[in-house]
Amino acid sequence: MDVTRILAELRQEREQIEEAIISLERLARGRGRRRGRPPAWMTEARKRVKEAAASRKSAASSKSASS
């Protein structure tokens, strides 16, 4: 067992963890409402989700009506 090598690896891992924490803190701090129009891919994704939910809802109501 090379203790100095283990310590060096642990210090390197600690630096990586600290960088990850800092990045996550920056992301959390910058999570305000965005201004302007959302990107096209986001609006398309929202449309698909709404359409899928509506079709599931209508399918469920038609099943209960036919029972």
C-alpha positions in Angstrom: 0.0 0.0 0.0 1.4 3.3 -1.1 -0.2 5.8 1.3 1.1 8.9 -0.6 -0.4 7.6 -3.8 -3.8 7.0 -2.1 -3.7 10.5 -0.6 -3.0 12.0 -3.9 -5.9 10.2 -5.5 -8.2 11.2 -2.7 -7.1 14.9 -3.0 -7.8 14.7 -6.7 -11.3 13.2 -6.1 -12.0 16.0 -3.6 -11.1 18.7 -6.1 -13.4 17.1 -8.7 -16.3 16.9 -6.1 -15.8 20.5 -5.2 -15.9 21.5 -8.8 -19.1 19.5 -9.3 -20.7 21.2 -6.2 -19.7 24.7 -7.5 -21.3 23.9 -10.9 -24.5 22.7 -9.3 -24.7 25.7 -7.0 -24.3 28.0 -10.1 -27.1 26.1 -11.9 -29.4 26.3 -8.9 -28.7 30.1 -8.5 -29.4 30.8 -12.2 -32.8 29.0 -12.3 -35.1 32.0 -12.7 -37.9 32.4 -15.2 -36.4 32.9 -18.6 -37.5 35.8 -20.7 -38.6 35.6 -24.3 -40.0 32.8 -26.4 -39.0 29.2 -25.6 -37.1 27.3 -28.2 -39.0 25.5 -30.9 -38.0 22.0 -29.7 -39.4 22.8 -26.2 -42.8 24.0 -27.6 -43.0 20.9 -29.8 -42.3 18.6 -26.8 -45.0 20.3 -24.7 -47.5 19.9 -27.5 -46.7 16.2 -27.7 -47.1 15.7 -24.0 -50.4 17.6 -24.0 -51.7 15.6 -27.0 -50.7 12.3 -25.3 -52.4 13.3 -22.1 -55.6 14.3 -24.0 -55.7 11.0 -25.9 -55.2 9.0 -22.7 -58.0 11.0 -21.0 -60.4 10.5 -23.9 -59.6 6.8 -24.1 -60.2 6.4 -20.4 -63.5 8.2 -20.6 -64.7 6.1 -23.6 -63.8 2.9 -21.8 -65.8 4.0 -18.7 -68.7 5.1 -20.9 -68.8 1.7 -22.7 -68.7 -0.3 -19.4 
